[in-house]
């Protein structure tokens, strides 16, 4: 029989990856795994209970909150609060930072940024959705968590990952020592190592973008799309267009098969729409550890200095060669527009 390695076992075996943590980060990652199992259970039976549909409120992003969004947010905050290793949570669903002030967390060293349920507009139509998370070490000491504690560059992340709730449920994470994927085995209720040392192909044949917004895209993006569609046997073009509309799902496919996901600025959203802290930074950390690349079109995502909790940014992420080509088009046509 092949040896089965569970997420808990793997984290313990890899404790040497973060010797300064003394077990706290290991326990924090296990807390996230527990919350993921609870959310997965509700996602899988969502069609059978009164948990689909809209909650009736609007979140800080101006988006209608779904019932399952609220549930996922509550479960992750509850698990992180109970675990005692998290002093604060930055969530897409909360306007302000959630301070965790319990007896077990008073000396906690970590801040978690999370999108509890990415792609929630797809809940009602049974399309893959997910959770994205990012972990930072607190830089201040004692008392209330300060702004500088969570407004850190992506390069300061100590761990990041995502969970995709699809035909199977997977948890993928990195601590800066490569990327590993775990598939949930429902028969034993454990995430088991299924994708060790994940690598993103240097190039691919897929581009993922909402072409319905084409008229609102910058010229650099329009020209890159045309490049993807031109026939050229040397570069295996034209590329296939694949867009699910769920960031985690599109990212996961391109990580495994190679490709690029693009969510650029538009006339309606000149600063982009995806959030830097809990969507772009964690996925950028993962893709770089897998050999890929993440950019805002002009600079590395992980080098961007955050200025606000819900800051938005354009995103070009995936196979390194494809992102580089997209950047070249952005640079070339931004200079043309400027002149």
Secondary structure, 3 states (H helix, E strand, C coil): CCCCCEHHHHHHHCHHHHHHHCCHHHHHHHHHHHHHHHHHHHHHCHHHCCCCCEEEEECCCCCEEEHHHHHHHHHHHHHHHHHCCEEEEEECCCCCCEECCCHHHCCCCEEEEEEEEECHHHHHHCCCEEEEEEEEECCCCCCCCCHHHHCCCHHHCCEEEEEEECCCEEEEEECCCCEEEEEEECCCCEEEEEECCCCCCCCCCEEECCHHHHHHECHHHHHHHHHHHCCEHHHCECCEECCCCCHHHHHHHHHHHCCEEEECCECCCCCCCEEHHHHHHHHHHHHHHCCCEEECCCCEHHHCCCCCCCCEECEEEECHHHHHHHHHHHHHHHHHHHC
